[in-house]
Amino acid sequence: MCSLIRGLYPTTKPKNHLPFAICHLPCRPAYAESASTQHFQTGLAYERLGRYDEAYTELQLSFALDPDDVPNAVALGVVACRLGRTGVAQRALERSVTVDSNAIASYYHLALIYEKNGTVDRALDAGACGI
């Protein structure tokens, strides 16, 4: 029985006590996670399992719901880059740098993408910003 609800019920049962009461329902946390956070956590779990396509889908959903979440943008950038979707990765990482100019991981991964695309000058600029 949920400890929060236990105190609400008297120790003796009334005559018309129903066999199913609210105490049989699972307890929920005091706060509900946002949909963005749920997609982000699911995406990270898929990424850790090596299921990059599913991770990409979940992280894109989370990014669409909250584009200003820097850890999500970095995670989406890394997974997209791993899948060869450098355009999506670049946009997500550039967005994270726009929101937080101290996002070192974003600069690092941007430098890798720029180097891969052959834009060495931009790679050096991104690397210098990350230092």
Backbone as JSON Lines, residues from 0, in Angstrom:
{"i":0,"aa":"M","n":[0.85,-1.17,0.0],"ca":[0.0,0.0,0.0],"c":[0.89,1.23,0.0]}
{"i":1,"aa":"C","n":[0.5,2.19,-0.74],"ca":[1.25,3.44,-0.82],"c":[1.26,4.11,0.54]}
{"i":2,"aa":"S","n":[2.43,4.49,1.03],"ca":[2.54,5.07,2.36],"c":[1.82,6.41,2.46]}
{"i":3,"aa":"L","n":[1.68,7.11,1.35],"ca":[0.97,8.38,1.38],"c":[-0.52,8.19,1.63]}
{"i":4,"aa":"I","n":[-1.06,7.11,1.12],"ca":[-2.49,6.88,1.21],"c":[-2.84,6.09,2.48]}
{"i":5,"aa":"R","n":[-1.9,5.33,3.02],"ca":[-2.14,4.5,4.19],"c":[-2.74,5.32,5.34]}
{"i":6,"aa":"G","n":[-2.24,6.52,5.54],"ca":[-2.7,7.35,6.63],"c":[-4.1,7.91,6.41]}
{"i":7,"aa":"L","n":[-4.6,7.86,5.19],"ca":[-5.92,8.4,4.9],"c":[-7.05,7.45,5.29]}
{"i":8,"aa":"Y","n":[-6.75,6.19,5.45],"ca":[-7.79,5.2,5.75],"c":[-7.74,4.81,7.22]}
{"i":9,"aa":"P","n":[-8.89,4.69,7.85],"ca":[-8.91,4.25,9.25],"c":[-8.47,2.79,9.33]}
{"i":10,"aa":"T","n":[-8.03,2.37,10.5],"ca":[-7.55,1.0,10.66],"c":[-8.69,-0.01,10.63]}
{"i":11,"aa":"T","n":[-9.9,0.38,10.98],"ca":[-11.05,-0.53,10.9],"c":[-11.81,-0.24,9.62]}
{"i":12,"aa":"K","n":[-12.28,-1.28,8.98],"ca":[-13.0,-1.13,7.72],"c":[-14.47,-0.82,7.99]}
{"i":13,"aa":"P","n":[-15.03,0.14,7.25],"ca":[-16.47,0.37,7.39],"c":[-17.25,-0.79,6.78]}
{"i":14,"aa":"K","n":[-18.53,-0.88,7.07],"ca":[-19.36,-1.99,6.61],"c":[-19.46,-2.03,5.09]}
{"i":15,"aa":"N","n":[-19.48,-0.87,4.45],"ca":[-19.64,-0.85,2.99],"c":[-18.3,-0.72,2.26]}
{"i":16,"aa":"H","n":[-17.25,-1.25,2.82],"ca":[-15.91,-1.17,2.25],"c":[-15.85,-1.93,0.93]}
{"i":17,"aa":"L","n":[-15.36,-1.3,-0.08],"ca":[-15.2,-1.93,-1.39],"c":[-13.87,-2.69,-1.43]}
{"i":18,"aa":"P","n":[-13.82,-3.82,-2.13],"ca":[-12.57,-4.58,-2.18],"c":[-11.46,-3.85,-2.94]}
{"i":19,"aa":"F","n":[-11.83,-3.02,-3.9],"ca":[-10.83,-2.27,-4.64],"c":[-10.89,-0.82,-4.21]}
{"i":20,"aa":"A","n":[-9.8,-0.32,-3.74],"ca":[-9.75,1.07,-3.29],"c":[-8.57,1.74,-3.97]}
{"i":21,"aa":"I","n":[-8.46,3.02,-3.78],"ca":[-7.39,3.79,-4.4],"c":[-6.01,3.32,-3.96]}
{"i":22,"aa":"C","n":[-5.92,2.7,-2.82],"ca":[-4.61,2.26,-2.34],"c":[-4.03,1.14,-3.2]}
{"i":23,"aa":"H","n":[-4.84,0.55,-4.07],"ca":[-4.33,-0.5,-4.95],"c":[-3.73,0.06,-6.24]}
{"i":24,"aa":"L","n":[-3.9,1.34,-6.46],"ca":[-3.32,1.96,-7.64],"c":[-1.85,2.25,-7.37]}
{"i":25,"aa":"P","n":[-1.0,2.15,-8.39],"ca":[0.42,2.45,-8.17],"c":[0.62,3.93,-7.83]}
{"i":26,"aa":"C","n":[1.57,4.17,-6.96],"ca":[1.88,5.56,-6.58],"c":[2.64,6.22,-7.72]}
{"i":27,"aa":"R","n":[2.34,7.46,-7.97],"ca":[3.04,8.23,-8.99],"c":[3.96,9.22,-8.3]}
{"i":28,"aa":"P","n":[5.03,9.62,-8.96],"ca":[5.87,10.64,-8.35],"c":[5.11,11.95,-8.22]}
{"i":29,"aa":"A","n":[5.6,12.81,-7.37],"ca":[4.93,14.09,-7.12],"c":[4.96,14.97,-8.36]}
{"i":30,"aa":"Y","n":[5.89,14.75,-9.26],"ca":[5.98,15.54,-10.48],"c":[5.89,14.59,-11.67]}
{"i":31,"aa":"A","n":[5.42,15.08,-12.75],"ca":[5.36,14.29,-13.98],"c":[6.42,14.81,-14.93]}
{"i":32,"aa":"E","n":[7.17,13.89,-15.51],"ca":[8.2,14.3,-16.46],"c":[7.53,14.83,-17.72]}
{"i":33,"aa":"S","n":[8.17,15.8,-18.33],"ca":[7.64,16.33,-19.58],"c":[7.83,15.3,-20.69]}
{"i":34,"aa":"A","n":[7.07,15.46,-21.74],"ca":[7.19,14.55,-22.88],"c":[8.58,14.64,-23.49]}
{"i":35,"aa":"S","n":[9.14,15.85,-23.5],"ca":[10.49,16.03,-24.03],"c":[11.51,15.21,-23.23]}
{"i":36,"aa":"T","n":[11.39,15.26,-21.91],"ca":[12.32,14.52,-21.05],"c":[12.15,13.02,-21.25]}
{"i":37,"aa":"Q","n":[10.93,12.56,-21.39],"ca":[10.69,11.13,-21.61],"c":[11.32,10.66,-22.92]}
{"i":38,"aa":"H","n":[11.14,11.43,-23.98],"ca":[11.76,11.07,-25.27],"c":[13.28,11.11,-25.17]}
{"i":39,"aa":"F","n":[13.8,12.11,-24.46],"ca":[15.25,12.23,-24.3],"c":[15.82,11.02,-23.57]}
{"i":40,"aa":"Q","n":[15.2,10.64,-22.46],"ca":[15.68,9.49,-21.69],"c":[15.58,8.19,-22.5]}
{"i":41,"aa":"T","n":[14.5,8.04,-23.24],"ca":[14.34,6.86,-24.08],"c":[15.4,6.84,-25.19]}
{"i":42,"aa":"G","n":[15.66,8.0,-25.77],"ca":[16.69,8.1,-26.8],"c":[18.07,7.74,-26.28]}
{"i":43,"aa":"L","n":[18.39,8.2,-25.07],"ca":[19.67,7.85,-24.47],"c":[19.78,6.34,-24.21]}
{"i":44,"aa":"A","n":[18.69,5.76,-23.77],"ca":[18.69,4.31,-23.52],"c":[18.93,3.54,-24.82]}
{"i":45,"aa":"Y","n":[18.25,3.94,-25.89],"ca":[18.47,3.29,-27.18],"c":[19.91,3.49,-27.65]}
{"i":46,"aa":"E","n":[20.44,4.67,-27.44],"ca":[21.82,4.95,-27.87],"c":[22.8,4.05,-27.13]}
{"i":47,"aa":"R","n":[22.59,3.87,-25.85],"ca":[23.48,3.0,-25.06],"c":[23.39,1.55,-25.5]}
{"i":48,"aa":"L","n":[22.23,1.16,-26.02],"ca":[22.05,-0.21,-26.51],"c":[22.55,-0.4,-27.94]}
{"i":49,"aa":"G","n":[22.98,0.69,-28.56],"ca":[23.47,0.61,-29.93],"c":[22.35,0.63,-30.96]}
{"i":50,"aa":"R","n":[21.14,0.97,-30.56],"ca":[19.99,1.04,-31.46],"c":[19.83,2.5,-31.91]}
{"i":51,"aa":"Y","n":[20.72,2.89,-32.82],"ca":[20.87,4.29,-33.18],"c":[19.67,4.85,-33.96]}
{"i":52,"aa":"D","n":[19.04,4.04,-34.79],"ca":[17.88,4.53,-35.53],"c":[16.74,4.91,-34.58]}
{"i":53,"aa":"E","n":[16.5,4.06,-33.6],"ca":[15.45,4.35,-32.62],"c":[15.84,5.52,-31.73]}
{"i":54,"aa":"A","n":[17.12,5.58,-31.37],"ca":[17.61,6.7,-30.56],"c":[17.42,8.01,-31.32]}
{"i":55,"aa":"Y","n":[17.74,7.99,-32.61],"ca":[17.6,9.18,-33.45],"c":[16.15,9.65,-33.47]}
{"i":56,"aa":"T","n":[15.22,8.73,-33.63],"ca":[13.79,9.08,-33.68],"c":[13.34,9.72,-32.37]}
{"i":57,"aa":"E","n":[13.71,9.1,-31.24],"ca":[13.31,9.63,-29.93],"c":[13.94,10.99,-29.66]}
{"i":58,"aa":"L","n":[15.21,11.14,-30.0],"ca":[15.89,12.41,-29.75],"c":[15.34,13.52,-30.66]}
{"i":59,"aa":"Q","n":[14.94,13.16,-31.87],"ca":[14.32,14.16,-32.75],"c":[12.98,14.63,-32.17]}
{"i":60,"aa":"L","n":[12.21,13.71,-31.64],"ca":[10.94,14.08,-31.02],"c":[11.18,15.01,-29.83]}
{"i":61,"aa":"S","n":[12.17,14.68,-29.02],"ca":[12.48,15.51,-27.87],"c":[12.97,16.89,-28.3]}
{"i":62,"aa":"F","n":[13.8,16.93,-29.32],"ca":[14.34,18.2,-29.82],"c":[13.23,19.08,-30.4]}
{"i":63,"aa":"A","n":[12.26,18.44,-31.06],"ca":[11.14,19.19,-31.62],"c":[10.3,19.82,-30.51]}
{"i":64,"aa":"L","n":[10.18,19.13,-29.38],"ca":[9.4,19.65,-28.26],"c":[10.13,20.74,-27.48]}
{"i":65,"aa":"D","n":[11.47,20.62,-27.39],"ca":[12.25,21.6,-26.63],"c":[13.59,21.83,-27.31]}
{"i":66,"aa":"P","n":[13.64,22.7,-28.33],"ca":[14.89,22.92,-29.06],"c":[15.96,23.66,-28.26]}
{"i":67,"aa":"D","n":[15.61,24.22,-27.11],"ca":[16.59,24.94,-26.3],"c":[17.27,24.06,-25.25]}
{"i":68,"aa":"D","n":[16.98,22.78,-25.25],"ca":[17.61,21.86,-24.3],"c":[18.96,21.42,-24.86]}
{"i":69,"aa":"V","n":[20.03,21.96,-24.28],"ca":[21.38,21.74,-24.81],"c":[21.8,20.27,-24.77]}
{"i":70,"aa":"P","n":[21.64,19.54,-23.64],"ca":[22.04,18.12,-23.65],"c":[21.32,17.31,-24.72]}
{"i":71,"aa":"N","n":[20.05,17.62,-24.96],"ca":[19.31,16.91,-25.99],"c":[19.87,17.23,-27.37]}
{"i":72,"aa":"A","n":[20.18,18.5,-27.61],"ca":[20.72,18.89,-28.92],"c":[22.07,18.21,-29.17]}
{"i":73,"aa":"V","n":[22.89,18.13,-28.14],"ca":[24.19,17.46,-28.29],"c":[23.99,15.97,-28.56]}
{"i":74,"aa":"A","n":[23.1,15.34,-27.82],"ca":[22.84,13.91,-28.02],"c":[22.3,13.64,-29.42]}
{"i":75,"aa":"L","n":[21.38,14.49,-29.88],"ca":[20.85,14.34,-31.24],"c":[21.96,14.52,-32.26]}
{"i":76,"aa":"G","n":[22.82,15.51,-32.04],"ca":[23.94,15.74,-32.96],"c":[24.88,14.56,-33.05]}
{"i":77,"aa":"V","n":[25.19,13.98,-31.91],"ca":[26.12,12.84,-31.88],"c":[25.51,11.62,-32.57]}
{"i":78,"aa":"V","n":[24.25,11.32,-32.26],"ca":[23.59,10.16,-32.87],"c":[23.39,10.38,-34.36]}
{"i":79,"aa":"A","n":[22.98,11.58,-34.76],"ca":[22.78,11.86,-36.18],"c":[24.1,11.74,-36.94]}
{"i":80,"aa":"C","n":[25.17,12.22,-36.35],"ca":[26.49,12.12,-36.98],"c":[26.91,10.66,-37.12]}
{"i":81,"aa":"R","n":[26.62,9.89,-36.1],"ca":[26.96,8.46,-36.14],"c":[26.2,7.74,-37.25]}
{"i":82,"aa":"L","n":[24.99,8.22,-37.55],"ca":[24.19,7.62,-38.62],"c":[24.5,8.22,-39.99]}
{"i":83,"aa":"G","n":[25.4,9.19,-40.04],"ca":[25.77,9.81,-41.3],"c":[24.87,10.95,-41.71]}
{"i":84,"aa":"R","n":[24.03,11.41,-40.83],"ca":[23.12,12.53,-41.11],"c":[23.74,13.82,-40.6]}
{"i":85,"aa":"T","n":[24.79,14.24,-41.29],"ca":[25.59,15.37,-40.79],"c":[24.83,16.69,-40.84]}
{"i":86,"aa":"G","n":[23.89,16.84,-41.77],"ca":[23.1,18.07,-41.84],"c":[22.27,18.27,-40.58]}
{"i":87,"aa":"V","n":[21.59,17.22,-40.15],"ca":[20.79,17.28,-38.93],"c":[21.7,17.49,-37.72]}
{"i":88,"aa":"A","n":[22.81,16.77,-37.71],"ca":[23.75,16.9,-36.6],"c":[24.29,18.32,-36.5]}
{"i":89,"aa":"Q","n":[24.65,18.89,-37.62],"ca":[25.2,20.25,-37.64],"c":[24.17,21.26,-37.14]}
{"i":90,"aa":"R","n":[22.93,21.15,-37.61],"ca":[21.88,22.09,-37.17],"c":[21.62,21.97,-35.67]}
{"i":91,"aa":"A","n":[21.56,20.75,-35.15],"ca":[21.3,20.56,-33.72],"c":[22.45,21.11,-32.88]}
{"i":92,"aa":"L","n":[23.68,20.84,-33.3],"ca":[24.83,21.31,-32.54],"c":[24.98,22.83,-32.61]}
{"i":93,"aa":"E","n":[24.7,23.39,-33.78],"ca":[24.75,24.85,-33.89],"c":[23.67,25.5,-33.03]}
{"i":94,"aa":"R","n":[22.52,24.86,-32.93],"ca":[21.46,25.38,-32.06],"c":[21.91,25.34,-30.6]}
{"i":95,"aa":"S","n":[22.58,24.27,-30.19],"ca":[23.03,24.17,-28.8],"c":[24.07,25.24,-28.48]}
{"i":96,"aa":"V","n":[24.92,25.58,-29.44],"ca":[25.92,26.63,-29.24],"c":[25.24,28.0,-29.17]}
{"i":97,"aa":"T","n":[24.17,28.17,-29.94],"ca":[23.42,29.42,-29.89],"c":[22.78,29.62,-28.52]}
{"i":98,"aa":"V","n":[22.26,28.55,-27.96],"ca":[21.6,28.63,-26.65],"c":[22.62,28.77,-25.52]}
{"i":99,"aa":"D","n":[23.7,27.99,-25.59],"ca":[24.73,28.03,-24.53],"c":[26.11,28.06,-25.19]}
{"i":100,"aa":"S","n":[26.74,29.22,-25.13],"ca":[28.04,29.37,-25.78],"c":[29.15,28.61,-25.06]}
{"i":101,"aa":"N","n":[28.87,28.05,-23.9],"ca":[29.86,27.27,-23.15],"c":[29.71,25.76,-23.36]}
{"i":102,"aa":"A","n":[28.94,25.35,-24.34],"ca":[28.71,23.93,-24.59],"c":[29.92,23.35,-25.33]}
{"i":103,"aa":"I","n":[30.92,22.96,-24.57],"ca":[32.2,22.49,-25.13],"c":[32.0,21.28,-26.04]}
{"i":104,"aa":"A","n":[31.16,20.33,-25.62],"ca":[30.95,19.12,-26.43],"c":[30.38,19.48,-27.8]}
{"i":105,"aa":"S","n":[29.55,20.5,-27.86],"ca":[28.98,20.92,-29.14],"c":[30.07,21.42,-30.08]}
{"i":106,"aa":"Y","n":[30.98,22.24,-29.56],"ca":[32.09,22.74,-30.39],"c":[32.95,21.59,-30.9]}
{"i":107,"aa":"Y","n":[33.22,20.63,-30.04],"ca":[34.05,19.49,-30.42],"c":[33.4,18.72,-31.58]}
{"i":108,"aa":"H","n":[32.12,18.39,-31.42],"ca":[31.45,17.61,-32.46],"c":[31.23,18.42,-33.74]}
{"i":109,"aa":"L","n":[31.01,19.73,-33.58],"ca":[30.92,20.59,-34.76],"c":[32.24,20.6,-35.53]}
{"i":110,"aa":"A","n":[33.34,20.68,-34.8],"ca":[34.66,20.66,-35.45],"c":[34.85,19.36,-36.23]}
{"i":111,"aa":"L","n":[34.4,18.24,-35.66],"ca":[34.51,16.96,-36.37],"c":[33.67,16.95,-37.64]}
{"i":112,"aa":"I","n":[32.47,17.51,-37.56],"ca":[31.59,17.57,-38.73],"c":[32.18,18.47,-39.8]}
{"i":113,"aa":"Y","n":[32.66,19.66,-39.39],"ca":[33.26,20.58,-40.36],"c":[34.48,19.95,-41.03]}
{"i":114,"aa":"E","n":[35.27,19.25,-40.25],"ca":[36.46,18.59,-40.81],"c":[36.04,17.51,-41.81]}
{"i":115,"aa":"K","n":[35.0,16.77,-41.47],"ca":[34.49,15.72,-42.35],"c":[33.96,16.3,-43.66]}
{"i":116,"aa":"N","n":[33.34,17.48,-43.57],"ca":[32.8,18.15,-44.76],"c":[33.86,18.89,-45.56]}
{"i":117,"aa":"G","n":[35.07,18.98,-45.05],"ca":[36.15,19.65,-45.76],"c":[36.23,21.14,-45.52]}
{"i":118,"aa":"T","n":[35.48,21.65,-44.6],"ca":[35.54,23.08,-44.26],"c":[36.47,23.24,-43.05]}
{"i":119,"aa":"V","n":[37.75,23.18,-43.35],"ca":[38.78,23.18,-42.31],"c":[38.78,24.49,-41.52]}
{"i":120,"aa":"D","n":[38.55,25.61,-42.19],"ca":[38.54,26.9,-41.48],"c":[37.46,26.92,-40.4]}
{"i":121,"aa":"R","n":[36.27,26.44,-40.75],"ca":[35.2,26.4,-39.76],"c":[35.52,25.41,-38.66]}
{"i":122,"aa":"A","n":[36.19,24.3,-39.02],"ca":[36.57,23.31,-38.01],"c":[37.55,23.92,-37.0]}
{"i":123,"aa":"L","n":[38.51,24.69,-37.52],"ca":[39.47,25.32,-36.62],"c":[38.81,26.38,-35.73]}
{"i":124,"aa":"D","n":[37.85,27.12,-36.3],"ca":[37.12,28.13,-35.51],"c":[36.32,27.44,-34.41]}
{"i":125,"aa":"A","n":[35.64,26.35,-34.75],"ca":[34.84,25.64,-33.75],"c":[35.74,25.04,-32.68]}
{"i":126,"aa":"G","n":[36.87,24.51,-33.1],"ca":[37.82,23.95,-32.13],"c":[38.4,25.02,-31.22]}
{"i":127,"aa":"A","n":[38.67,26.21,-31.77],"ca":[39.21,27.29,-30.96],"c":[38.18,27.8,-29.97]}
{"i":128,"aa":"C","n":[36.9,27.81,-30.35],"ca":[35.85,28.25,-29.44],"c":[35.67,27.29,-28.29]}
{"i":129,"aa":"G","n":[35.93,26.03,-28.55],"ca":[35.75,25.01,-27.51],"c":[36.86,24.94,-26.51]}
{"i":130,"aa":"I","n":[37.96,25.63,-26.79],"ca":[39.11,25.57,-25.88],"c":[38.9,26.5,-24.71]}
